[in-house]
Amino acid sequence: MISARLRKTFPARPDSASFSLELEFQAAAGVTVLFGPSGSGKTLTLDLIAGFVRPDDGRILLDDDILFDGAAGVNVAPQARNCGYVFQNYALFPHMTLRQNLEFAAERRPRLERHRRVNEMLERFRLGDAAGRRPHEVSGGQRQRCSIARALIGAPKLLLFDEPAKGLDAPLRAEFYEVLRQVRADFKTPMLLVTHDLDECFELGEEMLVLREGRLVQSGAPPTILDQPANVDVARLLGVFNLIPAEIRALDPGRNTSKVQMGEYELDGPYFPGHLKGDRVTVCVRPERLAALARNGRPGANQIPAQLQRTVEKPQWMRLEFAGGIAVDLARHDYERVRDTKDWVIEFPRDSLRVL
């Protein structure tokens, strides 16, 4: 278990603005994902925990060990924190073979144990045939597996990953996901993984910490955060929602219904707890929850006319982008049925509507 309360401020300089990180969280065994845009403090958080950067104040507790305590003046050196760190560029020693990289990481162990541990890691991560090669002589996937093996060889209490899949092609990314799932199952070590890729959060993460400008703005399981973003800022960070200004015109908790005014059109929605009639809100709805249909006379219930501006081909579906910034994702076979449509309506299923 890692428990951290961190505060770090970088003052403004002539060529850069000030930045302040204030963050408190806990993470148990499994993968906890730090998600957010560039500059939100994700990598800084890892560096503070690893000891590469000293916090201005706070406390870091790893199991029963205090790694940092600003009030007590405790600041354990990085090499004594028992944290494994997998960097973006893997940070393997270029002049050493893969085996020598692992031996260096295990140098504090007795000689026989070190030899056994290195062989075990080479076998576990399928590196035996490449053990005598230097990093530049092996594939990106092998370098990555060696980096993870090196981080694990000292039996760390915590693993830190800084965007480890960045720049990998699809096969190598899938290989990394499989390796990390195996590490999660075999070692039961808490892992903090930095990413700004939402698919990666769902692929790997049991818990998700959403950071924005050095603050924790939401935490929870990835499906929960996707289904219930805390506010408009979080919804924007996730990048998978239509966000449309609207006004609540009616609320009926007994019937679990509402009416929402979007431009000229009124839509039926579910009851929205915590809101009042007349509230200005943002309708939050995912593109795949909407339907794009050929217009046939007057728009029907929960339909609004729309002008198609462009279509974007995706691997598994088609995205239709309409005026007003509304996007609809259709399966390819559904798109083929309506591709020649000139006049469109967008249908908002009642239960798909959320307001923020």
Secondary structure, 3 states (H helix, E strand, C coil): CEEEEEEEEECCECCECCEEEEEEEEECCEEEEEECCCCCCHHHHHHHHHCCCCCCEEEEEECCEEEEECCCCEECCHHHCCEEEECCCCCCCCCCCHHHHHHHHCCCCCHHHHHHHHHHHHHHCCCHHHCCCCHHHCCHHHHHHHHHHHHHCCCCCEEEEECCCCCCCHHHHHHHHHHHHHHHHHHCCEEEEEECCHHHHHHHCCEEEEEECCEEEEEECHHHHHHCCCCHHHHHHHCCCEEEEEEEEEEECCCCEEEEEECCEEEEECCCCCCCCCCEEEEEECHHHCEEEECCCCCCCCEEEECEEEEEECCCEEEEEECCCEEEEEEHHHHHHHCCCCCEEEECCHHHCEEC
